[in-house]
């Protein structure tokens, strides 16, 4: 029996969604990579040129910065794009024969394509700056998996709510902004008092951002984290996934009526 989550179909749908998003624009899919590039340049200019930040742990600041921004680009784009997925594909939601469960997930995968490309660019940039390839880089797969799981849970939750409450997307944007500045992405954790650091470490985005940096620049294995911390982060990820899928399932029967 064919699964309703046909990976091949979902990936093809995600690819088509990616192409459709930039169809008709002058630069096409280049916009998907141009915006992250401009963001990196702005933060590099402000924090290194403006504030005079230097190398972090003997790693060029630009490499340290990019390794932290990479997962953020995925998280923010995945959640923002998937939140509106049901509304934007309302004509599919109204079709009885179409499996609407795949819509938020397809948006996650669509953004994952961009993440993989940006990762390749980051690796090339690292080599240019003298940070040579390492076996530690393979850990990116582990952190990427964690990132996809928790973002999928959020996507199912927010996309379901957005059908009924159009303010959801504004709330999501504000929360993402809070998480961005509350996570050591463009600033270092050591600038915070110890008790604040302890609180901030409960943020799953900290685990992802720090994990990317451990893999790409710090050369630290994910198994070196205290087992209690690792269990906490994965517990949160699966709780978020469970809540998201439960909410989606409970509200699903009303989507077509509202849309």
DOTIGU-400467 format. One record per residue (C-alpha): residue number from 1; residue in one letter; x, y, z. Coordinates in steps of 0.1 Angstrom, whole numbers, plus 2048, in hexadecimal, padded with zeros to 3 digits. Layout:
N
+--------+-------+-----+-----+-----+
! marmar ! mikol !   x !   y !   z !
+--------+-------+-----+-----+-----+
!    NUM !     a !   X !   Y !   Z !
...
+--------+-------+-----+-----+-----+
END
This chain:
259
+--------+-------+-----+-----+-----+
! marmar ! mikol !   x !   y !   z !
+--------+-------+-----+-----+-----+
!      1 !     x ! 800 ! 800 ! 800 !
!      2 !     x ! 80E ! 822 ! 7F6 !
!      3 !     x ! 815 ! 839 ! 813 !
!      4 !     x ! 803 ! 85B ! 815 !
!      5 !     x ! 826 ! 869 ! 81B !
!      6 !     x ! 835 ! 85F ! 7FA !
!      7 !     x ! 858 ! 86E ! 7FD !
!      8 !     x ! 85E ! 86F ! 7D8 !
!      9 !     x ! 83D ! 882 ! 7D2 !
!     10 !     x ! 844 ! 89A ! 7EF !
!     11 !     x ! 866 ! 8A2 ! 7E3 !
!     12 !     x ! 85A ! 8A8 ! 7BF !
!     13 !     x ! 83D ! 8BE ! 7CD !
!     14 !     x ! 857 ! 8D1 ! 7E2 !
!     15 !     x ! 86D ! 8D7 ! 7C3 !
!     16 !     x ! 84F ! 8E3 ! 7AF !
!     17 !     x ! 845 ! 8FA ! 7CC !
!     18 !     x ! 868 ! 908 ! 7CC !
!     19 !     x ! 867 ! 90F ! 7A7 !
!     20 !     x ! 844 ! 91E ! 7A8 !
!     21 !     x ! 84E ! 936 ! 7C4 !
!     22 !     x ! 868 ! 947 ! 7AE !
!     23 !     x ! 857 ! 942 ! 78C !
!     24 !     x ! 852 ! 963 ! 77A !
!     25 !     x ! 86C ! 977 ! 78D !
!     26 !     x ! 88A ! 985 ! 77B !
!     27 !     x ! 8A5 ! 973 ! 78F !
!     28 !     x ! 890 ! 954 ! 796 !
!     29 !     x ! 89C ! 93C ! 7B0 !
!     30 !     x ! 8BC ! 952 ! 7B5 !
!     31 !     x ! 8A6 ! 966 ! 7CD !
!     32 !     x ! 8A6 ! 948 ! 7E4 !
!     33 !     x ! 8CC ! 94B ! 7E9 !
!     34 !     x ! 8D0 ! 970 ! 7E4 !
!     35 !     x ! 8BD ! 97A ! 803 !
!     36 !     x ! 8D2 ! 964 ! 81B !
!     37 !     x ! 8F2 ! 971 ! 80B !
!     38 !     x ! 8E7 ! 995 ! 810 !
!     39 !     x ! 8DE ! 98D ! 834 !
!     40 !     x ! 900 ! 97E ! 83B !
!     41 !     x ! 912 ! 99C ! 82C !
!     42 !     x ! 8FD ! 9B4 ! 841 !
!     43 !     x ! 904 ! 9A2 ! 862 !
!     44 !     x ! 928 ! 99E ! 859 !
!     45 !     x ! 92B ! 9C3 ! 852 !
!     46 !     x ! 919 ! 9CD ! 872 !
!     47 !     x ! 92A ! 9B5 ! 88A !
!     48 !     x ! 94D ! 9B2 ! 87C !
!     49 !     x ! 953 ! 9D3 ! 86B !
!     50 !     x ! 93C ! 9E8 ! 881 !
!     51 !     x ! 940 ! 9D7 ! 8A3 !
!     52 !     x ! 963 ! 9CA ! 89C !
!     53 !     x ! 95C ! 9A6 ! 8A4 !
!     54 !     x ! 97B ! 990 ! 89D !
!     55 !     x ! 981 ! 96B ! 897 !
!     56 !     x ! 96E ! 954 ! 8AF !
!     57 !     x ! 983 ! 938 ! 8BC !
!     58 !     x ! 99C ! 93E ! 8A0 !
!     59 !     x ! 980 ! 93A ! 886 !
!     60 !     x ! 97B ! 958 ! 86F !
!     61 !     x ! 95C ! 96C ! 87A !
!     62 !     x ! 94B ! 968 ! 858 !
!     63 !     x ! 94D ! 942 ! 85B !
!     64 !     x ! 940 ! 943 ! 87F !
!     65 !     x ! 924 ! 959 ! 874 !
!     66 !     x ! 919 ! 945 ! 856 !
!     67 !     x ! 919 ! 924 ! 869 !
!     68 !     x ! 900 ! 934 ! 882 !
!     69 !     x ! 8EA ! 944 ! 868 !
!     70 !     x ! 8E7 ! 925 ! 852 !
!     71 !     x ! 8CF ! 912 ! 869 !
!     72 !     x ! 8BC ! 933 ! 870 !
!     73 !     x ! 8B6 ! 938 ! 84B !
!     74 !     x ! 8A6 ! 915 ! 84A !
!     75 !     x ! 891 ! 919 ! 86A !
!     76 !     x ! 883 ! 93B ! 861 !
!     77 !     x ! 87B ! 933 ! 83D !
!     78 !     x ! 86D ! 911 ! 844 !
!     79 !     x ! 855 ! 91E ! 85F !
!     80 !     x ! 84B ! 93D ! 84C !
!     81 !     x ! 845 ! 92B ! 82B !
!     82 !     x ! 833 ! 90D ! 839 !
!     83 !     x ! 81C ! 922 ! 84F !
!     84 !     x ! 80A ! 92F ! 830 !
!     85 !     x ! 80C ! 90E ! 81D !
!     86 !     x ! 7E7 ! 904 ! 822 !
!     87 !     x ! 7D9 ! 926 ! 819 !
!     88 !     x ! 7EF ! 92A ! 7FA !
!     89 !     x ! 7E5 ! 907 ! 7EE !
!     90 !     x ! 7C1 ! 90B ! 7F8 !
!     91 !     x ! 7B6 ! 8FD ! 7D7 !
!     92 !     x ! 7C7 ! 8DC ! 7E0 !
!     93 !     x ! 7B9 ! 8DC ! 803 !
!     94 !     x ! 796 ! 8DC ! 7F4 !
!     95 !     x ! 79E ! 8BD ! 7DF !
!     96 !     x ! 793 ! 89D ! 7F1 !
!     97 !     x ! 7AC ! 888 ! 7DF !
!     98 !     x ! 7CB ! 89C ! 7E8 !
!     99 !     x ! 7DE ! 895 ! 807 !
!    100 !     x ! 7E2 ! 8B7 ! 817 !
!    101 !     x ! 7F8 ! 8A9 ! 833 !
!    102 !     x ! 816 ! 8AC ! 81C !
!    103 !     x ! 812 ! 8D2 ! 816 !
!    104 !     x ! 825 ! 8DF ! 835 !
!    105 !     x ! 83F ! 8C3 ! 831 !
!    106 !     x ! 844 ! 8CB ! 80C !
!    107 !     x ! 84C ! 8EF ! 816 !
!    108 !     x ! 865 ! 8E3 ! 82F !
!    109 !     x ! 876 ! 8CE ! 815 !
!    110 !     x ! 875 ! 8EB ! 7FC !
!    111 !     x ! 889 ! 900 ! 814 !
!    112 !     x ! 8A0 ! 8E3 ! 81B !
!    113 !     x ! 8AB ! 8E4 ! 7F6 !
!    114 !     x ! 8B7 ! 908 ! 7FD !
!    115 !     x ! 8C8 ! 8FE ! 81D !
!    116 !     x ! 8DC ! 8E3 ! 80C !
!    117 !     x ! 8E8 ! 8FC ! 7F2 !
!    118 !     x ! 8F1 ! 916 ! 80C !
!    119 !     x ! 904 ! 8FB ! 81F !
!    120 !     x ! 919 ! 8F4 ! 801 !
!    121 !     x ! 920 ! 919 ! 7FD !
!    122 !     x ! 92A ! 91B ! 822 !
!    123 !     x ! 941 ! 8FD ! 81F !
!    124 !     x ! 952 ! 90D ! 801 !
!    125 !     x ! 955 ! 92E ! 813 !
!    126 !     x ! 964 ! 91C ! 831 !
!    127 !     x ! 97F ! 90C ! 81B !
!    128 !     x ! 987 ! 92E ! 80C !
!    129 !     x ! 98D ! 93C ! 82F !
!    130 !     x ! 9A3 ! 91F ! 838 !
!    131 !     x ! 98A ! 909 ! 84C !
!    132 !     x ! 991 ! 8E7 ! 83C !
!    133 !     x ! 977 ! 8CB ! 838 !
!    134 !     x ! 974 ! 8B5 ! 856 !
!    135 !     x ! 961 ! 895 ! 860 !
!    136 !     x ! 94F ! 8AB ! 87A !
!    137 !     x ! 93C ! 8BB ! 85D !
!    138 !     x ! 928 ! 89B ! 859 !
!    139 !     x ! 915 ! 8A4 ! 879 !
!    140 !     x ! 902 ! 8BD ! 865 !
!    141 !     x ! 8EB ! 8A1 ! 85A !
!    142 !     x ! 8E3 ! 89A ! 87E !
!    143 !     x ! 8DB ! 8BE ! 886 !
!    144 !     x ! 8C8 ! 8C2 ! 866 !
!    145 !     x ! 8B2 ! 8A4 ! 86F !
!    146 !     x ! 8AA ! 8B4 ! 890 !
!    147 !     x ! 8A3 ! 8D5 ! 880 !
!    148 !     x ! 88B ! 8C5 ! 866 !
!    149 !     x ! 878 ! 8B2 ! 882 !
!    150 !     x ! 872 ! 8D0 ! 898 !
!    151 !     x ! 869 ! 8E7 ! 87B !
!    152 !     x ! 851 ! 8CD ! 86D !
!    153 !     x ! 83E ! 8CD ! 88E !
!    154 !     x ! 83D ! 8F3 ! 88F !
!    155 !     x ! 832 ! 8F3 ! 86A !
!    156 !     x ! 814 ! 8DC ! 870 !
!    157 !     x ! 809 ! 8F1 ! 88E !
!    158 !     x ! 80C ! 913 ! 87F !
!    159 !     x ! 7FF ! 90A ! 85C !
!    160 !     x ! 7E0 ! 8FB ! 86D !
!    161 !     x ! 7DA ! 91A ! 882 !
!    162 !     x ! 7E0 ! 932 ! 865 !
!    163 !     x ! 7C1 ! 924 ! 853 !
!    164 !     x ! 7AB ! 931 ! 870 !
!    165 !     x ! 7C0 ! 94E ! 87E !
!    166 !     x ! 7D0 ! 964 ! 864 !
!    167 !     x ! 7E4 ! 976 ! 87F !
!    168 !     x ! 7F8 ! 956 ! 884 !
!    169 !     x ! 812 ! 960 ! 86A !
!    170 !     x ! 819 ! 981 ! 87B !
!    171 !     x ! 81C ! 970 ! 89D !
!    172 !     x ! 834 ! 957 ! 88E !
!    173 !     x ! 849 ! 973 ! 87F !
!    174 !     x ! 84C ! 983 ! 8A2 !
!    175 !     x ! 854 ! 963 ! 8B3 !
!    176 !     x ! 86F ! 95B ! 89A !
!    177 !     x ! 87E ! 97D ! 89F !
!    178 !     x ! 87F ! 977 ! 8C5 !
!    179 !     x ! 890 ! 955 ! 8BF !
!    180 !     x ! 8A9 ! 964 ! 8A7 !
!    181 !     x ! 8B6 ! 97E ! 8C0 !
!    182 !     x ! 8B2 ! 966 ! 8DD !
!    183 !     x ! 8C9 ! 94D ! 8CD !
!    184 !     x ! 8EF ! 952 ! 8CA !
!    185 !     x ! 8EE ! 954 ! 8A4 !
!    186 !     x ! 8FF ! 976 ! 89E !
!    187 !     x ! 90C ! 97A ! 8C1 !
!    188 !     x ! 920 ! 964 ! 8D8 !
!    189 !     x ! 910 ! 953 ! 8F6 !
!    190 !     x ! 92D ! 95D ! 90D !
!    191 !     x ! 921 ! 982 ! 90C !
!    192 !     x ! 903 ! 978 ! 922 !
!    193 !     x ! 904 ! 972 ! 947 !
!    194 !     x ! 906 ! 94E ! 952 !
!    195 !     x ! 8E2 ! 94B ! 95E !
!    196 !     x ! 8D5 ! 959 ! 93D !
!    197 !     x ! 8EB ! 941 ! 92A !
!    198 !     x ! 8DB ! 924 ! 93D !
!    199 !     x ! 8B8 ! 930 ! 933 !
!    200 !     x ! 8C1 ! 936 ! 90F !
!    201 !     x ! 8CF ! 912 ! 90B !
!    202 !     x ! 8AB ! 905 ! 90F !
!    203 !     x ! 8A4 ! 914 ! 8ED !
!    204 !     x ! 8A4 ! 8F7 ! 8D3 !
!    205 !     x ! 8B1 ! 911 ! 8B9 !
!    206 !     x ! 8D0 ! 914 ! 8CF !
!    207 !     x ! 8D6 ! 8EF ! 8CB !
!    208 !     x ! 8D4 ! 8F1 ! 8A5 !
!    209 !     x ! 8E9 ! 911 ! 8A1 !
!    210 !     x ! 904 ! 905 ! 8B9 !
!    211 !     x ! 903 ! 8E3 ! 8A9 !
!    212 !     x ! 90A ! 8F1 ! 886 !
!    213 !     x ! 927 ! 905 ! 895 !
!    214 !     x ! 934 ! 8E6 ! 8A7 !
!    215 !     x ! 933 ! 8D3 ! 886 !
!    216 !     x ! 941 ! 8EE ! 86F !
!    217 !     x ! 95A ! 902 ! 885 !
!    218 !     x ! 95D ! 8F5 ! 8A8 !
!    219 !     x ! 964 ! 8D0 ! 89F !
!    220 !     x ! 94F ! 8C2 ! 8BC !
!    221 !     x ! 93B ! 8A2 ! 8BA !
!    222 !     x ! 916 ! 8A3 ! 8C2 !
!    223 !     x ! 91B ! 886 ! 8DB !
!    224 !     x ! 930 ! 89E ! 8F0 !
!    225 !     x ! 911 ! 8AF ! 8FC !
!    226 !     x ! 904 ! 8A5 ! 91E !
!    227 !     x ! 8EB ! 888 ! 918 !
!    228 !     x ! 8D1 ! 89B ! 92C !
!    229 !     x ! 8D3 ! 8B8 ! 915 !
!    230 !     x ! 8D0 ! 8A3 ! 8F6 !
!    231 !     x ! 8B2 ! 890 ! 904 !
!    232 !     x ! 8A2 ! 8B1 ! 90C !
!    233 !     x ! 8A6 ! 8BF ! 8E9 !
!    234 !     x ! 899 ! 8A0 ! 8D8 !
!    235 !     x ! 87C ! 89E ! 8F0 !
!    236 !     x ! 872 ! 8C1 ! 8E7 !
!    237 !     x ! 875 ! 8BA ! 8C2 !
!    238 !     x ! 85E ! 89C ! 8C4 !
!    239 !     x ! 846 ! 8AD ! 8DB !
!    240 !     x ! 844 ! 8CA ! 8C2 !
!    241 !     x ! 840 ! 8B2 ! 8A5 !
!    242 !     x ! 824 ! 89F ! 8B8 !
!    243 !     x ! 811 ! 8BF ! 8C1 !
!    244 !     x ! 814 ! 8CC ! 89E !
!    245 !     x ! 807 ! 8AC ! 88D !
!    246 !     x ! 7EB ! 8A8 ! 8A7 !
!    247 !     x ! 7DF ! 8CB ! 8A2 !
!    248 !     x ! 7E0 ! 8C7 ! 87C !
!    249 !     x ! 7CD ! 8A7 ! 87E !
!    250 !     x ! 7B2 ! 8B5 ! 895 !
!    251 !     x ! 7AC ! 8D4 ! 87F !
!    252 !     x ! 7B1 ! 8C4 ! 85D !
!    253 !     x ! 78C ! 8BB ! 858 !
!    254 !     x ! 783 ! 8E0 ! 85A !
!    255 !     x ! 79D ! 8EE ! 842 !
!    256 !     x ! 789 ! 8EA ! 822 !
!    257 !     x ! 76B ! 8FB ! 832 !
!    258 !     x ! 77E ! 919 ! 83E !
!    259 !     x ! 793 ! 91D ! 81E !
+--------+-------+-----+-----+-----+
END
